Amino acid sequence: MQQQSGRIIRPDEVKTLDDYATRKPDRYFYILFEEAVWECDGYMVKEEGKEPLWTILIVCPMCRQNLKLDSTKKKLRIDDKGLELAEPIACAWPGEFGTACNFQVAIEPPRKSEDKYVRVNGRQVKVDAVAKRV
């Protein structure tokens, strides 16, 4: 009988081989997209000086594949206003039958007061960012 690793990977979770993703997220990031709120796992990767570097795991809402925002590779700003990405993110999944996923969004801090806090499953959460189609 083969011993299992203790890690269960389900299709509705982000799948990754990075070792930090086996631990509990350092914090959750909440991103408002249209009428849905994404709860994204955030992992502190390094801390250089005072500003930590983050990896944020997202599931593409179109094709359900994994997206990874990594502040060591993309200009990602996190402050008291929220989360902001300098350039849009796009899903790179090649898709089935040669048709690539065309999901692409810009991520910026919430600007409207009604977008700063939302109620999800009976609890109120602070929105870190708003994702808008590009």
C-alpha positions, 0 to 999 in steps of 0.5 A, spaced: 500 500 500 502 506 497 502 512 502 499 518 500 502 525 501 497 528 505 495 533 500 488 533 496 488 537 490 481 538 488 479 541 481 476 547 484 482 549 488 488 552 485 493 547 483 501 548 484 507 545 485 510 551 489 512 549 496 509 555 499 502 553 497 502 547 501 502 551 507 496 556 510 496 563 506 499 569 509 493 572 507 487 572 503 486 578 497 479 579 495 478 582 488 471 584 486 469 582 478 463 584 476 458 581 481 463 576 484 468 576 489 474 572 488 478 570 495 485 569 493 490 566 497 496 570 498 503 568 500 509 572 502 515 570 498 520 574 501 521 581 505 526 586 502 526 591 507 519 594 509 515 592 503 514 584 502 513 581 496 507 577 494 504 571 490 497 571 489 493 565 486 487 566 482 483 561 478 481 564 471 473 565 471 473 563 464 477 556 463 478 555 471 485 554 470 490 557 474 493 564 474 499 566 479 500 574 480 508 574 482 510 581 485 517 579 483 515 578 476 510 584 475 509 590 478 504 589 484 503 595 489 499 593 495 498 599 500 492 601 504 488 603 498 488 596 496 491 592 490 494 595 484 497 591 478 501 596 473 499 592 467 493 587 465 493 580 466 491 575 461 490 567 462 495 564 457 491 557 457 492 554 450 485 551 451 481 546 447 482 545 440 487 550 439 482 556 441 486 560 447 482 563 453 481 570 452 480 572 459 484 579 460 483 584 466 486 590 469 486 590 477 486 596 480 484 599 487 476 600 489 475 607 487 467 607 489 465 607 496 460 601 495 466 597 492 470 597 498 466 593 503 461 587 500 457 582 504 459 575 502 456 569 505 453 573 510 460 576 512 463 583 510 469 583 507 474 589 505 475 589 497 483 589 496 481 590 488 477 591 482 478 587 476 475 590 470 475 587 463 480 590 458 
